[in-house]
């Protein structure tokens, strides 16, 4: 995530916001966010609802955690990018920036209702 | 399932929505 943090302003210039998602409770996510000085929020999916629905669930560790993965949801409600990874994230921020820079500008219809439902279930790190 | 944090959710959604899209970084969590 450090690389994405360093280049968050470039994502912002392209019009994309960043957010981390894990099964950590908000307090733990807040600690991590502070430690890494992340310029984007960390969302808590303590019920593993989104993590399981998006098929990035690893049930074998710590009572169930998220598997590293990177996804891009456009304002039009489309999944523009999805990459599930192993122990660590391999998607480079630079590669994703290049992809997003080349993508057609989506029409701002807003996220779909199901995705907004996921977002509401997530809690922000305090 | 816990109820959503309604105090945080509206502010959170506003922080996440808008613009061209959202990059989600699923991660394992802190130790």
Backbone of each chain as nested JSON, in Angstrom:
{
  "chains": [
    {"id": "A", "residues": [
      {"number": 1, "name": "UNK", "atoms": {"N": [0.82, -1.219, 0.0], "CA": [0.0, 0.0, 0.0], "C": [0.842, 1.251, 0.0]}},
      {"number": 2, "name": "UNK", "atoms": {"N": [2.098, 1.122, 0.41], "CA": [2.941, 2.31, 0.494], "C": [3.091, 2.972, -0.863]}},
      {"number": 3, "name": "UNK", "atoms": {"N": [3.245, 2.163, -1.898], "CA": [3.402, 2.725, -3.238], "C": [2.151, 3.479, -3.656]}},
      {"number": 4, "name": "UNK", "atoms": {"N": [0.995, 2.94, -3.343], "CA": [-0.251, 3.619, -3.678], "C": [-0.386, 4.908, -2.868]}},
      {"number": 5, "name": "UNK", "atoms": {"N": [0.086, 4.872, -1.642], "CA": [0.034, 6.076, -0.819], "C": [0.901, 7.175, -1.409]}},
      {"number": 6, "name": "UNK", "atoms": {"N": [2.083, 6.769, -1.866], "CA": [3.005, 7.754, -2.432], "C": [2.447, 8.394, -3.685]}},
      {"number": 7, "name": "UNK", "atoms": {"N": [1.624, 7.662, -4.416], "CA": [1.127, 8.149, -5.698], "C": [-0.361, 8.473, -5.66]}},
      {"number": 8, "name": "UNK", "atoms": {"N": [-0.876, 8.667, -4.456], "CA": [-2.316, 8.947, -4.314], "C": [-2.718, 10.206, -5.065]}},
      {"number": 9, "name": "UNK", "atoms": {"N": [-1.82, 11.192, -5.097], "CA": [-2.165, 12.439, -5.784], "C": [-2.32, 12.207, -7.28]}},
      {"number": 10, "name": "UNK", "atoms": {"N": [-1.556, 11.247, -7.828], "CA": [-1.694, 10.954, -9.259], "C": [-3.035, 10.299, -9.545]}},
      {"number": 11, "name": "UNK", "atoms": {"N": [-3.471, 9.418, -8.66], "CA": [-4.803, 8.836, -8.815], "C": [-5.859, 9.939, -8.72]}},
      {"number": 12, "name": "UNK", "atoms": {"N": [-5.66, 10.864, -7.796], "CA": [-6.628, 11.95, -7.619], "C": [-6.715, 12.812, -8.872]}},
      {"number": 13, "name": "UNK", "atoms": {"N": [-5.57, 13.045, -9.501], "CA": [-5.574, 13.851, -10.724], "C": [-6.359, 13.171, -11.839]}},
      {"number": 14, "name": "UNK", "atoms": {"N": [-6.346, 11.849, -11.827], "CA": [-7.129, 11.103, -12.816], "C": [-8.583, 10.976, -12.389]}},
      {"number": 15, "name": "UNK", "atoms": {"N": [-8.884, 11.407, -11.172], "CA": [-10.265, 11.382, -10.707], "C": [-10.628, 10.159, -9.891]}},
      {"number": 16, "name": "UNK", "atoms": {"N": [-9.637, 9.415, -9.413], "CA": [-9.911, 8.189, -8.672], "C": [-9.521, 8.335, -7.2]}},
      {"number": 17, "name": "UNK", "atoms": {"N": [-10.379, 7.865, -6.348], "CA": [-10.081, 7.84, -4.929], "C": [-9.586, 6.448, -4.563]}},
      {"number": 18, "name": "UNK", "atoms": {"N": [-8.903, 6.379, -3.433], "CA": [-8.331, 5.124, -2.962], "C": [-8.935, 4.761, -1.608]}},
      {"number": 19, "name": "UNK", "atoms": {"N": [-9.053, 3.478, -1.348], "CA": [-9.486, 3.015, -0.035], "C": [-8.965, 1.609, 0.18]}},
      {"number": 20, "name": "UNK", "atoms": {"N": [-8.468, 1.351, 1.388], "CA": [-8.062, 0.002, 1.75], "C": [-9.23, -0.707, 2.411]}},
      {"number": 21, "name": "UNK", "atoms": {"N": [-9.3, -2.031, 2.258], "CA": [-10.362, -2.827, 2.869], "C": [-9.745, -4.055, 3.514]}},
      {"number": 22, "name": "UNK", "atoms": {"N": [-10.055, -4.269, 4.776], "CA": [-9.62, -5.487, 5.46], "C": [-10.691, -5.886, 6.461]}},
      {"number": 23, "name": "UNK", "atoms": {"N": [-10.453, -7.014, 7.134], "CA": [-11.382, -7.466, 8.164], "C": [-11.032, -6.879, 9.526]}},
      {"number": 24, "name": "UNK", "atoms": {"N": [-10.004, -6.058, 9.589], "CA": [-9.598, -5.451, 10.852], "C": [-10.715, -4.565, 11.395]}},
      {"number": 25, "name": "UNK", "atoms": {"N": [-10.84, -4.502, 12.714], "CA": [-11.771, -3.538, 13.302], "C": [-11.259, -2.12, 13.097]}},
      {"number": 26, "name": "UNK", "atoms": {"N": [-12.132, -1.146, 13.187], "CA": [-11.737, 0.241, 12.889], "C": [-10.548, 0.736, 13.703]}},
      {"number": 27, "name": "UNK", "atoms": {"N": [-10.454, 0.311, 14.958], "CA": [-9.365, 0.805, 15.791], "C": [-8.013, 0.33, 15.256]}},
      {"number": 28, "name": "UNK", "atoms": {"N": [-7.965, -0.928, 14.86], "CA": [-6.707, -1.462, 14.335], "C": [-6.384, -0.828, 12.984]}},
      {"number": 29, "name": "UNK", "atoms": {"N": [-7.397, -0.639, 12.183], "CA": [-7.179, 0.007, 10.889], "C": [-6.673, 1.432, 11.092]}},
      {"number": 30, "name": "UNK", "atoms": {"N": [-7.21, 2.107, 12.091], "CA": [-6.777, 3.477, 12.357], "C": [-5.305, 3.51, 12.756]}},
      {"number": 31, "name": "UNK", "atoms": {"N": [-4.896, 2.533, 13.559], "CA": [-3.491, 2.478, 13.977], "C": [-2.606, 2.299, 12.768]}},
      {"number": 32, "name": "UNK", "atoms": {"N": [-2.98, 1.386, 11.894], "CA": [-2.172, 1.132, 10.688], "C": [-2.132, 2.371, 9.808]}},
      {"number": 33, "name": "UNK", "atoms": {"N": [-3.268, 3.003, 9.674], "CA": [-3.325, 4.196, 8.838], "C": [-2.39, 5.278, 9.373]}},
      {"number": 34, "name": "UNK", "atoms": {"N": [-2.369, 5.42, 10.688], "CA": [-1.488, 6.405, 11.304], "C": [-0.024, 6.014, 11.145]}},
      {"number": 35, "name": "UNK", "atoms": {"N": [0.26, 4.733, 11.348], "CA": [1.645, 4.274, 11.248], "C": [2.206, 4.493, 9.845]}},
      {"number": 36, "name": "UNK", "atoms": {"N": [1.363, 4.221, 8.853], "CA": [1.81, 4.353, 7.473], "C": [1.533, 5.738, 6.903]}},
      {"number": 37, "name": "UNK", "atoms": {"N": [0.855, 6.564, 7.707], "CA": [0.504, 7.922, 7.256], "C": [-0.205, 7.868, 5.901]}},
      {"number": 38, "name": "UNK", "atoms": {"N": [-1.187, 7.013, 5.821], "CA": [-1.878, 6.835, 4.55], "C": [-2.779, 8.027, 4.251]}},
      {"number": 39, "name": "UNK", "atoms": {"N": [-2.766, 8.486, 3.02], "CA": [-3.616, 9.613, 2.642], "C": [-4.998, 9.188, 2.172]}},
      {"number": 40, "name": "UNK", "atoms": {"N": [-5.359, 7.951, 2.446], "CA": [-6.683, 7.472, 2.062], "C": [-7.257, 6.641, 3.206]}},
      {"number": 41, "name": "UNK", "atoms": {"N": [-8.573, 6.46, 3.22], "CA": [-9.187, 5.764, 4.348], "C": [-8.963, 4.257, 4.296]}},
      {"number": 42, "name": "UNK", "atoms": {"N": [-9.035, 3.628, 5.455], "CA": [-9.043, 2.176, 5.561], "C": [-10.411, 1.76, 6.07]}},
      {"number": 43, "name": "UNK", "atoms": {"N": [-11.038, 0.891, 5.344], "CA": [-12.401, 0.481, 5.644], "C": [-12.406, -0.874, 6.333]}},
      {"number": 44, "name": "UNK", "atoms": {"N": [-13.276, -1.015, 7.312], "CA": [-13.34, -2.234, 8.106], "C": [-14.525, -3.084, 7.683]}},
      {"number": 45, "name": "UNK", "atoms": {"N": [-14.24, -4.251, 7.174], "CA": [-15.283, -5.213, 6.808], "C": [-15.238, -6.336, 7.84]}},
      {"number": 46, "name": "UNK", "atoms": {"N": [-15.572, -5.997, 9.087], "CA": [-15.425, -6.947, 10.18], "C": [-16.343, -8.161, 10.033]}},
      {"number": 47, "name": "UNK", "atoms": {"N": [-17.438, -7.996, 9.324], "CA": [-18.335, -9.126, 9.081], "C": [-17.878, -9.979, 7.903]}},
      {"number": 48, "name": "UNK", "atoms": {"N": [-16.809, -9.539, 7.255], "CA": [-16.294, -10.245, 6.07], "C": [-17.331, -10.324, 4.954]}},
      {"number": 49, "name": "UNK", "atoms": {"N": [-18.282, -9.417, 4.981], "CA": [-19.383, -9.5, 4.033], "C": [-18.92, -9.164, 2.616]}},
      {"number": 50, "name": "UNK", "atoms": {"N": [-18.246, -8.038, 2.498], "CA": [-17.763, -7.658, 1.176], "C": [-16.603, -8.564, 0.754]}},
      {"number": 51, "name": "UNK", "atoms": {"N": [-15.744, -8.885, 1.697], "CA": [-14.585, -9.725, 1.403], "C": [-15.027, -11.071, 0.839]}},
      {"number": 52, "name": "UNK", "atoms": {"N": [-16.06, -11.636, 1.412], "CA": [-16.545, -12.921, 0.906], "C": [-17.282, -12.75, -0.406]}},
      {"number": 53, "name": "UNK", "atoms": {"N": [-18.083, -11.702, -0.496], "CA": [-18.863, -11.498, -1.712], "C": [-17.967, -11.248, -2.92]}},
      {"number": 54, "name": "UNK", "atoms": {"N": [-16.83, -10.612, -2.697], "CA": [-15.909, -10.317, -3.786], "C": [-14.894, -11.44, -3.972]}},
      {"number": 55, "name": "UNK", "atoms": {"N": [-15.065, -12.534, -3.209], "CA": [-14.236, -13.727, -3.38], "C": [-12.758, -13.437, -3.125]}},
      {"number": 56, "name": "UNK", "atoms": {"N": [-12.498, -12.667, -2.106], "CA": [-11.123, -12.416, -1.698], "C": [-10.957, -12.8, -0.239]}},
      {"number": 57, "name": "UNK", "atoms": {"N": [-11.625, -13.886, 0.137], "CA": [-11.651, -14.3, 1.542], "C": [-10.677, -15.44, 1.762]}},
      {"number": 58, "name": "UNK", "atoms": {"N": [-9.842, -15.299, 2.778], "CA": [-8.917, -16.342, 3.213], "C": [-9.361, -16.8, 4.603]}},
      {"number": 59, "name": "UNK", "atoms": {"N": [-10.055, -17.925, 4.68], "CA": [-10.589, -18.35, 5.984], "C": [-9.557, -19.021, 6.886]}},
      {"number": 60, "name": "UNK", "atoms": {"N": [-8.372, -19.26, 6.382], "CA": [-7.403, -20.084, 7.109], "C": [-6.546, -19.307, 8.088]}},
      {"number": 61, "name": "UNK", "atoms": {"N": [-6.616, -17.995, 8.049], "CA": [-5.757, -17.222, 8.924], "C": [-6.58, -16.287, 9.794]}},
      {"number": 62, "name": "UNK", "atoms": {"N": [-6.188, -16.205, 11.054], "CA": [-6.712, -15.202, 11.997], "C": [-8.233, -15.095, 11.955]}},
      {"number": 63, "name": "UNK", "atoms": {"N": [-8.892, -16.216, 11.833], "CA": [-10.341, -16.186, 11.852], "C": [-10.97, -15.663, 10.577]}},
      {"number": 64, "name": "UNK", "atoms": {"N": [-10.171, -15.566, 9.536], "CA": [-10.702, -15.108, 8.255], "C": [-10.262, -13.685, 7.963]}},
      {"number": 65, "name": "UNK", "atoms": {"N": [-9.465, -13.553, 6.914], "CA": [-8.966, -12.232, 6.532], "C": [-9.16, -12.042, 5.032]}},
      {"number": 66, "name": "UNK", "atoms": {"N": [-8.882, -10.847, 4.591], "CA": [-8.935, -10.588, 3.157], "C": [-7.645, -11.044, 2.513]}},
      {"number": 67, "name": "UNK", "atoms": {"N": [-7.778, -11.564, 1.325], "CA": [-6.628, -11.862, 0.489], "C": [-6.266, -10.587, -0.254]}},
      {"number": 68, "name": "UNK", "atoms": {"N": [-4.97, -10.288, -0.386], "CA": [-4.623, -9.077, -1.139], "C": [-5.23, -9.098, -2.537]}},
      {"number": 69, "name": "UNK", "atoms": {"N": [-5.86, -8.011, -2.887], "CA": [-6.469, -7.887, -4.203], "C": [-6.64, -6.407, -4.497]}},
      {"number": 70, "name": "UNK", "atoms": {"N": [-6.708, -6.098, -5.768], "CA": [-6.878, -4.721, -6.209], "C": [-8.053, -4.661, -7.156]}},
      {"number": 71, "name": "UNK", "atoms": {"N": [-8.937, -3.719, -6.931], "CA": [-10.111, -3.578, -7.789], "C": [-10.351, -2.109, -8.07]}},
      {"number": 72, "name": "UNK", "atoms": {"N": [-10.909, -1.841, -9.225], "CA": [-11.315, -0.487, -9.573], "C": [-12.787, -0.513, -9.955]}},
      {"number": 73, "name": "UNK", "atoms": {"N": [-13.575, 0.264, -9.259], "CA": [-14.996, 0.417, -9.583], "C": [-15.184, 1.82, -10.13]}},
      {"number": 74, "name": "UNK", "atoms": {"N": [-15.712, 1.908, -11.333], "CA": [-15.882, 3.22, -11.939], "C": [-17.159, 3.876, -11.434]}},
      {"number": 75, "name": "UNK", "atoms": {"N": [-17.235, 5.182, -11.673], "CA": [-18.431, 5.924, -11.273], "C": [-19.664, 5.422, -12.008]}},
      {"number": 76, "name": "UNK", "atoms": {"N": [-19.455, 4.754, -13.112], "CA": [-20.576, 4.172, -13.844], "C": [-21.001, 2.835, -13.241]}},
      {"number": 77, "name": "UNK", "atoms": {"N": [-20.332, 2.424, -12.179], "CA": [-20.712, 1.191, -11.516], "C": [-20.146, -0.049, -12.151]}},
      {"number": 78, "name": "UNK", "atoms": {"N": [-19.107, 0.1, -12.921], "CA": [-18.506, -1.051, -13.587], "C": [-17.202, -1.431, -12.906]}},
      {"number": 79, "name": "UNK", "atoms": {"N": [-16.945, -2.71, -12.919], "CA": [-15.681, -3.193, -12.384], "C": [-14.66, -3.114, -13.511]}},
      {"number": 80, "name": "UNK", "atoms": {"N": [-13.783, -2.121, -13.429], "CA": [-12.835, -1.882, -14.521], "C": [-11.565, -2.686, -14.368]}},
      {"number": 81, "name": "UNK", "atoms": {"N": [-11.3, -3.151, -13.163], "CA": [-10.044, -3.868, -12.9], "C": [-10.269, -4.744, -11.696]}},
      {"number": 82, "name": "UNK", "atoms": {"N": [-9.787, -5.968, -11.771], "CA": [-9.816, -6.832, -10.603], "C": [-8.662, -7.807, -10.685]}},
      {"number": 83, "name": "UNK", "atoms": {"N": [-7.837, -7.807, -9.67], "CA": [-6.712, -8.736, -9.647], "C": [-6.546, -9.261, -8.231]}},
      {"number": 84, "name": "UNK", "atoms": {"N": [-6.716, -10.556, -8.1], "CA": [-6.55, -11.224, -6.817], "C": [-5.109, -11.707, -6.729]}},
      {"number": 85, "name": "UNK", "atoms": {"N": [-4.485, -11.528, -5.558], "CA": [-3.064, -11.858, -5.468], "C": [-2.769, -12.799, -4.33]}},
      {"number": 86, "name": "UNK", "atoms": {"N": [-1.544, -13.211, -4.25], "CA": [-1.158, -14.203, -3.261], "C": [-0.899, -13.592, -1.898]}},
      {"number": 87, "name": "UNK", "atoms": {"N": [0.308, -13.74, -1.41], "CA": [0.614, -13.252, -0.068], "C": [0.756, -11.734, -0.033]}},
      {"number": 88, "name": "UNK", "atoms": {"N": [1.128, -11.159, -1.142], "CA": [1.346, -9.712, -1.162], "C": [0.832, -9.151, -2.479]}},
      {"number": 89, "name": "UNK", "atoms": {"N": [0.587, -7.856, -2.44], "CA": [0.088, -7.214, -3.639], "C": [1.194, -7.087, -4.662]}},
      {"number": 90, "name": "UNK", "atoms": {"N": [0.928, -7.522, -5.869], "CA": [1.943, -7.392, -6.913], "C": [1.569, -6.327, -7.925]}},
      {"number": 91, "name": "UNK", "atoms": {"N": [0.322, -5.912, -7.919], "CA": [-0.077, -4.867, -8.87], "C": [0.68, -3.603, -8.545]}},
      {"number": 92, "name": "UNK", "atoms": {"N": [1.328, -3.044, -9.518], "CA": [2.072, -1.814, -9.312], "C": [1.153, -0.624, -9.525]}},
      {"number": 93, "name": "UNK", "atoms": {"N": [1.336, 0.37, -8.665], "CA": [0.516, 1.576, -8.804], "C": [0.733, 2.192, -10.175]}},
      {"number": 94, "name": "UNK", "atoms": {"N": [1.967, 2.113, -10.65], "CA": [2.282, 2.721, -11.944], "C": [1.488, 2.06, -13.064]}},
      {"number": 95, "name": "UNK", "atoms": {"N": [1.379, 0.74, -13.006], "CA": [0.636, 0.013, -14.036], "C": [-0.838, 0.379, -13.99]}},
      {"number": 96, "name": "UNK", "atoms": {"N": [-1.367, 0.487, -12.794], "CA": [-2.782, 0.827, -12.662], "C": [-3.041, 2.26, -13.112]}},
      {"number": 97, "name": "UNK", "atoms": {"N": [-2.116, 3.166, -12.797], "CA": [-2.254, 4.547, -13.255], "C": [-2.267, 4.619, -14.772]}},
      {"number": 98, "name": "UNK", "atoms": {"N": [-1.398, 3.857, -15.393], "CA": [-1.353, 3.859, -16.854], "C": [-2.661, 3.33, -17.426]}},
      {"number": 99, "name": "UNK", "atoms": {"N": [-3.181, 2.301, -16.815], "CA": [-4.447, 1.736, -17.279], "C": [-5.577, 2.75, -17.135]}},
      {"number": 100, "name": "UNK", "atoms": {"N": [-5.635, 3.406, -15.98], "CA": [-6.725, 4.355, -15.735], "C": [-6.6, 5.59, -16.612]}},
      {"number": 101, "name": "UNK", "atoms": {"N": [-5.363, 5.978, -16.897], "CA": [-5.163, 7.141, -17.751], "C": [-5.648, 6.866, -19.164]}},
      {"number": 102, "name": "UNK", "atoms": {"N": [-5.559, 5.603, -19.571], "CA": [-5.957, 5.258, -20.921], "C": [-7.417, 4.895, -21.054]}},
      {"number": 103, "name": "UNK", "atoms": {"N": [-8.082, 4.727, -19.914], "CA": [-9.475, 4.288, -19.953], "C": [-10.37, 5.43, -20.408]}},
      {"number": 104, "name": "UNK", "atoms": {"N": [-11.456, 5.055, -21.079], "CA": [-12.44, 6.069, -21.463], "C": [-13.096, 6.648, -20.222]}},
      {"number": 105, "name": "UNK", "atoms": {"N": [-13.381, 7.922, -20.244], "CA": [-14.004, 8.555, -19.089], "C": [-15.413, 7.997, -18.904]}},
      {"number": 106, "name": "UNK", "atoms": {"N": [-15.702, 7.388, -17.772], "CA": [-17.043, 6.821, -17.571], "C": [-18.039, 7.924, -17.278]}},
      {"number": 107, "name": "UNK", "atoms": {"N": [-19.263, 7.69, -17.668], "CA": [-20.304, 8.652, -17.335], "C": [-20.625, 8.533, -15.859]}},
      {"number": 108, "name": "UNK", "atoms": {"N": [-20.734, 9.663, -15.213], "CA": [-20.944, 9.667, -13.761], "C": [-22.4, 9.386, -13.443]}},
      {"number": 109, "name": "UNK", "atoms": {"N": [-22.746, 8.09, -13.426], "CA": [-24.116, 7.742, -13.051], "C": [-24.195, 7.369, -11.577]}},
      {"number": 110, "name": "UNK", "atoms": {"N": [-23.084, 7.276, -10.938], "CA": [-23.082, 6.895, -9.536], "C": [-22.901, 5.4, -9.382]}},
      {"number": 111, "name": "UNK", "atoms": {"N": [-22.388, 4.988, -8.261], "CA": [-22.209, 3.567, -8.003], "C": [-23.566, 2.878, -7.964]}},
      {"number": 112, "name": "UNK", "atoms": {"N": [-23.584, 1.618, -8.349], "CA": [-24.824, 0.865, -8.32], "C": [-25.309, 0.667, -6.891]}},
      {"number": 113, "name": "UNK", "atoms": {"N": [-26.571, 0.337, -6.704], "CA": [-27.138, 0.211, -5.351], "C": [-26.467, -0.893, -4.547]}},
      {"number": 114, "name": "UNK", "atoms": {"N": [-26.071, -1.976, -5.189], "CA": [-25.461, -3.067, -4.435], "C": [-24.099, -2.658, -3.907]}},
      {"number": 115, "name": "UNK", "atoms": {"N": [-23.352, -1.941, -4.73], "CA": [-22.037, -1.514, -4.279], "C": [-22.159, -0.474, -3.183]}},
      {"number": 116, "name": "UNK", "atoms": {"N": [-23.138, 0.418, -3.306], "CA": [-23.352, 1.404, -2.254], "C": [-23.766, 0.708, -0.951]}},
      {"number": 117, "name": "UNK", "atoms": {"N": [-24.474, -0.381, -1.079], "CA": [-24.845, -1.153, 0.102], "C": [-23.604, -1.706, 0.783]}},
      {"number": 118, "name": "UNK", "atoms": {"N": [-22.661, -2.186, 0.0], "CA": [-21.399, -2.656, 0.567], "C": [-20.695, -1.52, 1.294]}},
      {"number": 119, "name": "UNK", "atoms": {"N": [-20.635, -0.365, 0.642], "CA": [-19.928, 0.757, 1.233], "C": [-20.547, 1.148, 2.57]}},
      {"number": 120, "name": "UNK", "atoms": {"N": [-21.857, 1.088, 2.662], "CA": [-22.517, 1.471, 3.907], "C": [-22.185, 0.501, 5.031]}},
      {"number": 121, "name": "UNK", "atoms": {"N": [-21.94, -0.76, 4.67], "CA": [-21.658, -1.76, 5.699], "C": [-20.236, -1.657, 6.219]}},
      {"number": 122, "name": "UNK", "atoms": {"N": [-19.4, -0.95, 5.515], "CA": [-18.022, -0.826, 5.939], "C": [-17.887, 0.325, 6.921]}},
      {"number": 123, "name": "UNK", "atoms": {"N": [-17.033, 0.148, 7.885], "CA": [-16.837, 1.202, 8.869], "C": [-15.474, 1.822, 8.649]}},
      {"number": 124, "name": "UNK", "atoms": {"N": [-15.425, 3.099, 8.851], "CA": [-14.188, 3.821, 8.658], "C": [-13.319, 3.717, 9.897]}},
      {"number": 125, "name": "UNK", "atoms": {"N": [-12.035, 3.674, 9.685], "CA": [-11.104, 3.7, 10.793], "C": [-11.259, 5.022, 11.521]}},
      {"number": 126, "name": "UNK", "atoms": {"N": [-11.272, 4.938, 12.854], "CA": [-11.469, 6.173, 13.64], "C": [-10.124, 6.796, 13.949]}}
    ]},
    {"id": "B", "residues": [
      {"number": 1, "name": "UNK", "atoms": {"N": [-25.232, -9.723, 11.763], "CA": [-24.346, -8.711, 11.168], "C": [-24.568, -7.387, 11.89]}},
      {"number": 2, "name": "UNK", "atoms": {"N": [-23.462, -6.741, 12.251], "CA": [-23.581, -5.448, 12.925], "C": [-24.245, -4.434, 12.018]}},
      {"number": 3, "name": "UNK", "atoms": {"N": [-24.976, -3.542, 12.641], "CA": [-25.598, -2.475, 11.858], "C": [-24.508, -1.553, 11.343]}},
      {"number": 4, "name": "UNK", "atoms": {"N": [-24.705, -0.982, 10.193], "CA": [-23.704, -0.048, 9.686], "C": [-23.544, 1.133, 10.619]}},
      {"number": 5, "name": "UNK", "atoms": {"N": [-22.392, 1.738, 10.573], "CA": [-22.133, 2.916, 11.384], "C": [-22.753, 4.111, 10.686]}},
      {"number": 6, "name": "UNK", "atoms": {"N": [-23.981, 4.432, 11.061], "CA": [-24.677, 5.488, 10.335], "C": [-24.042, 6.844, 10.57]}},
      {"number": 7, "name": "UNK", "atoms": {"N": [-23.339, 6.988, 11.722], "CA": [-22.687, 8.268, 11.922], "C": [-21.582, 8.444, 10.908]}},
      {"number": 8, "name": "UNK", "atoms": {"N": [-20.88, 7.372, 10.633], "CA": [-19.73, 7.492, 9.738], "C": [-20.081, 7.277, 8.283]}},
      {"number": 9, "name": "UNK", "atoms": {"N": [-21.121, 6.492, 8.039], "CA": [-21.371, 6.083, 6.659], "C": [-21.644, 7.262, 5.726]}},
      {"number": 10, "name": "UNK", "atoms": {"N": [-22.517, 8.197, 6.08], "CA": [-22.78, 9.272, 5.126], "C": [-21.513, 10.053, 4.803]}},
      {"number": 11, "name": "UNK", "atoms": {"N": [-20.748, 10.381, 5.835], "CA": [-19.513, 11.086, 5.559], "C": [-18.594, 10.199, 4.73]}},
      {"number": 12, "name": "UNK", "atoms": {"N": [-18.567, 8.906, 5.072], "CA": [-17.686, 8.002, 4.355], "C": [-18.054, 7.883, 2.896]}},
      {"number": 13, "name": "UNK", "atoms": {"N": [-19.341, 7.732, 2.624], "CA": [-19.739, 7.592, 1.241], "C": [-19.356, 8.825, 0.454]}},
      {"number": 14, "name": "UNK", "atoms": {"N": [-19.541, 9.973, 1.051], "CA": [-19.178, 11.206, 0.35], "C": [-17.689, 11.237, 0.082]}},
      {"number": 15, "name": "UNK", "atoms": {"N": [-16.905, 10.649, 1.012], "CA": [-15.471, 10.628, 0.811], "C": [-15.077, 9.672, -0.3]}},
      {"number": 16, "name": "UNK", "atoms": {"N": [-15.88, 8.656, -0.524], "CA": [-15.504, 7.631, -1.483], "C": [-16.114, 7.857, -2.857]}},
      {"number": 17, "name": "UNK", "atoms": {"N": [-17.298, 8.397, -2.896], "CA": [-17.969, 8.549, -4.174], "C": [-17.581, 9.874, -4.81]}},
      {"number": 18, "name": "UNK", "atoms": {"N": [-18.01, 10.051, -6.007], "CA": [-17.59, 11.237, -6.74], "C": [-16.387, 10.907, -7.594]}},
      {"number": 19, "name": "UNK", "atoms": {"N": [-16.099, 11.745, -8.508], "CA": [-14.964, 11.487, -9.371], "C": [-15.246, 10.379, -10.363]}},
      {"number": 20, "name": "UNK", "atoms": {"N": [-14.21, 9.823, -10.904], "CA": [-14.363, 8.828, -11.953], "C": [-14.461, 7.411, -11.403]}},
      {"number": 21, "name": "UNK", "atoms": {"N": [-14.057, 7.227, -10.154], "CA": [-14.139, 5.877, -9.614], "C": [-13.342, 5.702, -8.342]}},
      {"number": 22, "name": "UNK", "atoms": {"N": [-13.299, 4.458, -7.9], "CA": [-12.688, 4.118, -6.622], "C": [-11.755, 2.941, -6.789]}},
      {"number": 23, "name": "UNK", "atoms": {"N": [-10.56, 3.08, -6.262], "CA": [-9.598, 1.982, -6.254], "C": [-9.656, 1.328, -4.885]}},
      {"number": 24, "name": "UNK", "atoms": {"N": [-9.996, 0.051, -4.858], "CA": [-10.084, -0.684, -3.603], "C": [-8.855, -1.571, -3.438]}},
      {"number": 25, "name": "UNK", "atoms": {"N": [-8.196, -1.42, -2.31], "CA": [-7.004, -2.216, -2.022], "C": [-7.347, -3.159, -0.865]}},
      {"number": 26, "name": "UNK", "atoms": {"N": [-7.726, -4.383, -1.217], "CA": [-7.98, -5.372, -0.179], "C": [-6.627, -5.793, 0.401]}},
      {"number": 27, "name": "UNK", "atoms": {"N": [-6.538, -5.816, 1.72], "CA": [-5.265, -6.191, 2.327], "C": [-5.522, -7.112, 3.519]}},
      {"number": 28, "name": "UNK", "atoms": {"N": [-4.473, -7.816, 3.934], "CA": [-4.605, -8.879, 4.931], "C": [-4.941, -8.359, 6.313]}},
      {"number": 29, "name": "UNK", "atoms": {"N": [-4.559, -7.136, 6.578], "CA": [-4.799, -6.597, 7.897], "C": [-3.511, -6.511, 8.682]}},
      {"number": 30, "name": "UNK", "atoms": {"N": [-3.552, -5.733, 9.731], "CA": [-2.368, -5.526, 10.552], "C": [-2.226, -6.67, 11.564]}},
      {"number": 31, "name": "UNK", "atoms": {"N": [-1.047, -6.934, 11.941], "CA": [-0.8, -7.972, 12.96], "C": [-1.102, -7.446, 14.346]}}
    ]}
  ]
}
